[in-house]
């Protein structure tokens, strides 16, 4: 085994950080649902506020990153208006129909779809280490989410279907995003993706309803946290990770989210951790360590990606 290269290390760190942030935002989002805010309303304002914040930040700090070619706008519209919007909408809708644990478990089948596509269509090699890590991550997520206690046959069929759709949308969003990052910075792709997602969500839900909803100052504070710490930063860092270590590895490492959420629930809310959950968490951590011990050869450095070069040949191509 070889140690990860210095170029891939930022990718691993970025995805791990994204998973932690997603977990904390999930806890924050639950408190808003208790207050009566609907999932679709939260997704709408989350994407809108996140787009405004990211565009403003880039306009001040790196305006060149907001420049894109006109021919790429339809691709960015598809990524955001379809992929990113439906990832969020389907996930939260699934939560409203089936247990949260079931929705999380279904969404984290995405690495399987991503790996299958990358290996079938992009020529990515099905190395023993990668397949083992994939099995550990999916199996670990099953244990952490308490999948062994869930009665999927007795659940709302629509909810299960929507949960599976969320996994497919997440896989598509990741894969399509990687292709766009052959031409642009991860933050450019995310900024336009969020803008188009917000536009799409305003068609799915009452436009600008949040302006007259009468949210309290405390609720706006949580919404701001979900928009920035739960959307801009984790989605951006996830894309940064994809640009360094590719879609399959990034999606496997992102399965740290449910074990992080479980650890937070244990530390903050005093919720008990069962033996199988601990074993599952160890399996996911094992998957991350295994991937970290294997060098990702042929990965494009960010500069090369932004220059528009195609994928280089290597161990995973």
C-alpha positions, 0 to 999 in steps of 0.5 A, spaced: 500 500 500 502 507 498 500 513 502 496 518 499 499 523 495 499 531 497 495 532 492 489 528 494 490 529 501 486 536 501 480 532 497 479 527 503 479 532 508 474 536 504 469 531 503 470 529 511 469 536 513 463 536 508 460 530 511 461 533 518 457 539 516 451 536 513 450 532 519 450 538 523 445 541 519 441 535 519 440 536 526 438 544 525 433 542 520 429 538 524 428 543 529 425 547 524 420 542 522 418 541 529 416 549 528 412 547 522 416 549 517 415 544 511 421 540 508 420 544 501 419 551 504 426 549 507 429 547 501 427 553 497 430 558 502 436 554 503 438 554 496 436 561 495 440 564 501 446 559 499 446 562 492 445 569 494 451 568 499 456 564 495 455 569 489 456 575 493 462 572 496 465 570 489 463 577 487 467 580 492 473 575 493 474 572 486 469 575 481 473 571 475 470 565 478 463 567 476 465 568 469 462 562 465 461 561 457 454 561 454 454 554 451 455 551 458 449 555 461 444 549 459 449 544 463 449 548 469 442 549 469 441 541 468 446 540 474 442 545 479 435 546 476 434 538 476 440 535 480 441 539 486 434 541 486 431 534 486 436 531 491 434 536 496 427 536 495 426 528 494 430 527 500 426 531 505 420 529 501 422 522 503 423 524 510 416 526 511 413 519 508 418 514 512 423 514 518 429 519 517 434 513 518 430 509 512 431 516 508 438 516 510 440 509 508 436 509 501 440 516 500 447 513 501 446 507 496 448 513 491 456 510 492 453 504 489 450 507 483 456 512 482 461 506 482 457 502 477 456 508 472 464 510 473 466 503 472 461 501 466 462 508 462 468 512 464 473 506 465 474 506 472 478 500 475 474 496 480 480 495 484 479 490 490 481 496 495 475 500 492 470 495 492 472 493 499 471 500 501 464 500 498 462 494 501 464 497 508 461 504 507 454 501 505 454 496 510 456 500 515 451 505 513 446 500 514 448 498 521 449 506 523 442 507 520 439 501 524 437 498 517 436 491 521 430 494 525 427 497 519 421 494 516 421 497 509 416 492 506 411 495 511 413 503 509 410 507 505 412 505 498 412 512 495 417 514 500 421 508 499 421 510 492 422 517 493 428 515 497 431 511 492 430 517 487 434 521 492 440 516 491 440 516 484 439 524 483 445 525 488 449 520 484 447 524 477 449 530 481 456 528 483 458 525 476 455 531 472 458 536 477 465 532 476 464 533 468 463 540 469 469 541 474 474 539 468 472 546 465 471 550 472 472 551 479 468 547 484 465 554 487 463 556 480 459 550 479 456 550 485 454 557 485 451 557 478 448 550 481 445 553 487 442 559 483 438 554 478 436 550 484 433 556 487 429 558 481 427 551 480 424 550 487 421 557 486 417 553 481 415 547 485 413 551 491 410 558 492 415 563 490 418 568 495 413 565 501 419 565 506 418 573 505 411 573 508 412 567 513 413 571 519 419 567 521 422 569 528 429 571 529 431 565 532 428 561 526 432 565 521 438 564 525 438 557 524 436 558 517 442 562 515 446 556 519 443 551 514 444 555 508 451 557 509 454 551 514 449 546 511 449 548 504 454 552 501 460 550 505 459 542 505 457 542 497 463 546 495 467 542 499 464 536 497 466 538 490 473 540 492 474 533 494 471 530 487 476 535 483 481 531 487 479 524 488 474 523 483 466 521 484 467 514 487 472 515 492 468 522 495 461 519 495 464 513 499 467 518 504 461 522 504 458 516 508 461 519 514 455 523 515 450 518 518 456 516 523 457 523 525 450 525 526 449 519 530 455 521 534 452 528 535 446 525 537 450 521 543 454 527 545 449 532 545 442 529 545 444 523 550 441 518 545 444 511 546 449 508 541 447 500 540 453 495 539 451 494 531 451 502 530 458 502 533 460 496 529 457 500 523 461 506 524 467 502 525 466 499 518 465 506 515 471 509 518 475 503 515 473 504 508 475 511 509 482 509 512 482 503 506 481 509 501 486 513 504 492 508 504 491 507 496 494 512 492 489 515 487 493 515 480 491 519 474 487 524 478 486 531 475 489 537 479 485 542 480 489 547 476 488 542 470 481 541 471 480 548 470 484 548 464 479 543 461 484 537 460 480 530 460 481 525 465 488 522 465 490 515 465 492 511 471 490 506 476 482 508 476 481 509 469 
